[in-house]
Amino acid sequence: MTEKKEFARKLEKFVTELRDHVSSDDGQWTVKGFVDIFKNVYTISSDTKIVSKILEIHLFPKILAFAQANGYKVVLAEHQNYYPDISFVKASDQSVRFAVDFKTTYRNPKKPHLCNGFTLGSHGEYFENRASTKNIQFPYGSYSGHFCLGIIYDRAEAAEIDETRVHGLDDLHSIFSVARNFHFFVTEKWRIASDRGGSGNTANIGSINNIADIIAGRGMFSKLGEEWFDEYWMNYKKITVCDGKGGTKKISTLREFVEYKKGDVLLVVDKRSGNE
């Protein structure tokens, strides 16, 4: 078994333990808020960035124990915008490294088979130049694998949370959690990638958003392979072709790119919005 497969197997087994670590018996998040020195409890916001960061802190002791038990050192991102969140470096051979990014999102309350999706890191400088150290802990090409530790949850409705109210410690069990019904999964990031950017004007790779496909690793590149993922995102909107109308356009879909490279377009896995 290769080093990457063995690491993935252990990480996949590990995440099966995490739901019980963060959830009460009824599926609610055990984190209810934050406490001041006067023992007042303040409800946290349901803002996804806040939930994501607190979940990382909540899980970190377990992550550290996992690394130590399996012979890895944990290297955290030195800066907020660095990739990845955690680098696992093998203690006995420091050339063996795995990138693990926390990816947290919530289910669509009207279409619970869909989630809000993830951004899967930049396709900019460090992705194109695999030896670059810009905005990355170690050069991209020095990692043996790039993984997402994903968390999908139900977000509390606004009516269920009163951020203006202060509680006492005795009220902890009656405070409604801002997140519940967690599902943890592990996948290599290329397996859940889409062919579209993940956010605004930044050079981020977007994910698919069908939850069943995310958990199964059925992203748009899942039949093509990681090399196609790498090449597509290195060339995203950089190749100019005729648009068939007398003008030109930049290639910005996977199907167009595979056709351009004379690959098998039947291997492109289309994004699903349905739950069939």
C-alpha positions in Angstrom: 0.0 0.0 0.0 1.4 3.4 -1.0 2.1 6.1 1.7 -0.8 8.2 0.4 -3.3 5.3 0.4 -2.3 4.4 3.9 -2.6 8.0 5.2 -6.0 8.3 3.6 -7.2 5.0 5.1 -6.1 6.1 8.6 -7.6 9.6 8.2 -10.9 8.2 7.0 -11.1 5.9 10.0 -10.2 8.7 12.3 -13.0 11.0 11.1 -15.6 8.4 12.0 -14.9 9.3 15.7 -15.3 13.0 15.3 -19.1 13.3 15.3 -19.4 12.0 18.8 -16.6 14.3 19.9 -18.5 17.5 18.9 -22.1 16.4 19.3 -24.6 15.7 22.1 -26.9 12.7 22.0 -29.5 14.7 20.0 -27.0 15.8 17.4 -26.5 19.4 18.6 -23.0 20.9 18.7 -21.6 20.7 22.3 -20.2 24.2 21.9 -22.9 26.6 23.1 -21.0 29.9 23.2 -18.1 31.6 24.9 -17.7 32.3 28.6 -16.2 35.4 30.4 -14.6 35.5 33.8 -18.0 36.3 35.4 -19.3 33.0 34.1 -21.6 34.6 31.6 -22.3 32.6 28.4 -22.6 34.5 25.1 -24.2 32.7 22.2 -21.8 32.5 19.2 -22.9 33.7 15.7 -24.0 31.2 13.0 -21.6 32.9 10.6 -19.9 30.2 8.7 -16.4 31.6 9.2 -16.9 31.7 13.0 -18.4 28.2 13.1 -15.5 26.9 11.0 -12.8 28.4 13.1 -14.3 27.2 16.4 -14.7 23.7 15.0 -11.0 23.7 14.1 -10.1 24.7 17.6 -12.6 22.1 19.0 -11.1 19.3 16.9 -7.4 20.2 17.2 -6.6 18.1 20.3 -8.0 15.1 18.4 -6.0 16.0 15.3 -2.8 16.2 17.3 -3.5 12.8 19.0 -4.1 11.3 15.5 -0.8 12.7 14.2 1.2 11.5 17.2 -0.4 8.0 17.1 0.6 7.6 13.4 4.1 9.0 13.5 3.4 12.5 12.0 4.3 16.0 13.2 1.7 18.7 12.8 2.7 22.0 11.1 0.1 24.7 11.2 -0.2 27.4 8.5 2.0 30.3 9.6 -0.4 32.9 8.2 -4.2 33.2 7.9 -4.2 33.0 4.1 -1.7 30.2 3.8 -2.4 26.8 2.3 -3.0 24.3 3.8 -4.5 24.6 7.3 -2.4 21.6 8.5 0.6 19.9 7.1 1.2 16.4 8.3 5.0 15.7 8.2 6.2 12.1 8.7 8.6 12.1 11.7 10.8 9.4 10.3 11.0 10.9 6.8 10.3 14.6 6.5 10.0 14.5 2.7 6.7 12.7 3.2 4.0 15.4 3.7 0.3 15.6 3.4 -1.8 18.8 3.1 -5.1 18.8 5.0 -7.6 21.6 4.7 -10.6 22.0 7.0 -13.7 22.5 4.8 -16.9 23.5 6.5 -20.3 24.2 5.0 -24.0 23.9 5.8 -26.9 22.1 4.1 -29.3 24.1 2.0 -32.4 24.2 4.2 -34.8 24.2 1.2 -32.8 21.6 -0.7 -31.1 19.5 2.0 -29.3 17.2 -0.6 -27.2 20.3 -1.5 -24.7 22.3 0.5 -23.2 25.7 0.1 -20.0 24.3 -1.3 -16.4 24.8 -0.6 -13.4 26.6 -1.9 -10.5 24.2 -2.5 -7.5 26.5 -2.4 -6.0 28.8 -4.9 -5.1 28.0 -8.6 -2.7 30.9 -8.6 1.0 31.2 -8.0 1.8 28.2 -5.8 -0.6 26.0 -7.8 0.9 26.8 -11.1 4.6 26.9 -9.9 4.9 23.8 -7.8 8.2 25.0 -6.3 6.8 28.4 -5.1 6.6 29.2 -1.4 4.1 32.1 -1.9 1.1 31.8 0.4 1.8 28.1 1.1 3.5 26.3 4.0 5.6 24.0 1.8 5.9 24.0 -2.0 2.8 22.4 -3.5 4.8 19.8 -5.3 6.5 18.6 -2.1 3.2 17.2 -0.7 2.4 13.6 -1.3 -1.3 14.3 -1.3 -3.9 17.1 -0.8 -6.9 16.2 1.3 -10.0 17.9 2.6 -11.3 17.1 6.1 -14.9 18.1 5.4 -17.7 19.0 7.8 -21.3 19.4 6.6 -23.9 20.5 9.1 -27.4 22.0 9.6 -27.3 25.7 10.5 -29.8 26.9 13.1 -32.6 29.2 11.9 -32.3 32.9 12.9 -35.4 32.5 15.1 -33.7 29.8 17.1 -30.7 31.9 18.1 -30.8 35.0 20.3 -27.3 36.6 20.1 -28.4 39.4 22.4 -29.2 37.2 25.4 -26.6 36.4 28.1 -26.9 33.0 29.8 -25.5 31.6 33.0 -23.4 28.4 33.1 -26.5 26.5 34.6 -28.3 27.3 31.3 -25.9 25.5 29.0 -28.1 22.5 28.2 -31.0 24.8 27.3 -29.0 27.0 24.9 -29.8 26.1 21.3 -26.6 25.2 19.3 -25.9 27.2 16.1 -25.0 24.0 14.3 -26.1 20.4 14.5 -26.3 17.1 12.6 -22.6 17.0 11.6 -21.3 14.7 8.8 -17.5 14.3 8.6 -15.7 13.0 5.6 -12.2 12.9 4.0 -11.4 13.1 0.3 -8.6 14.2 -1.9 -9.6 17.7 -3.0 -9.4 17.0 -6.8 -12.1 14.4 -6.3 -14.8 17.0 -5.3 -13.7 19.8 -7.5 -15.9 21.6 -10.1 -14.7 23.5 -13.1 -15.7 26.9 -11.8 -14.1 29.3 -9.4 -15.1 29.1 -5.8 -15.5 32.8 -4.8 -15.8 36.3 -6.3 -12.7 37.7 -7.8 -10.2 35.5 -6.0 -8.4 32.7 -7.8 -10.1 29.9 -5.8 -11.1 26.4 -7.1 -14.8 25.7 -6.4 -16.3 22.4 -5.3 -19.4 20.5 -6.4 -22.4 21.0 -4.0 -24.4 17.8 -4.2 -23.8 16.2 -0.8 -24.0 12.6 -1.9 -21.5 13.2 -4.6 -19.1 15.1 -2.3 -19.1 12.2 0.2 -18.6 9.7 -2.6 -15.8 11.8 -4.2 -17.8 12.1 -7.5 -16.5 15.5 -8.6 -16.2 16.6 -12.2 -12.6 15.3 -12.5 -13.3 12.0 -10.6 -13.2 9.8 -13.7 -10.5 11.9 -15.5 -8.0 11.9 -12.7 -5.8 14.3 -10.8 -3.5 15.2 -13.8 -6.5 16.6 -15.7 -7.5 18.5 -12.6 -4.0 20.0 -12.3 -3.8 20.9 -16.0 -7.3 22.4 -16.2 -6.8 24.7 -13.2 -3.3 25.7 -14.3 -4.8 26.9 -17.6 -8.2 28.2 -16.3 -9.4 31.0 -18.6 -5.9 31.2 -20.2 -6.5 29.4 -23.5 -8.1 31.4 -26.3 -10.1 29.6 -29.0 -12.6 30.5 -31.7 -16.1 31.0 -30.4 -17.7 29.8 -33.7 -19.3 33.2 -34.2 -16.3 35.0 -35.8 -14.8 36.0 -32.4 -12.7 34.3 -29.7 -13.3 33.2 -26.1 -11.3 31.8 -23.2 -11.8 28.2 -22.3 -13.6 28.2 -18.9 -15.4 24.8 -18.7 -14.0 21.3 -18.3 -15.9 19.9 -21.3 -14.3 22.6 -23.6 -10.9 21.9 -22.1 -11.1 18.1 -22.6 -12.3 18.7 -26.2 -9.4 21.1 -26.8 -6.9 18.6 -25.5 -8.6 15.8 -27.5 -9.5 13.8 -24.4 -12.6 11.7 -23.7 -15.4 14.1 -22.9 -17.5 11.1 -21.7 -15.2 11.1 -18.6 -16.4 14.5 -17.6 -18.8 14.1 -14.6 -21.4 16.8 -14.8 -22.4 18.6 -11.6 -25.8 17.4 -10.2 -28.2 19.7 -8.5 -30.8 17.0 -8.1 -30.8 14.2 -5.5 -31.4 11.3 -7.9 
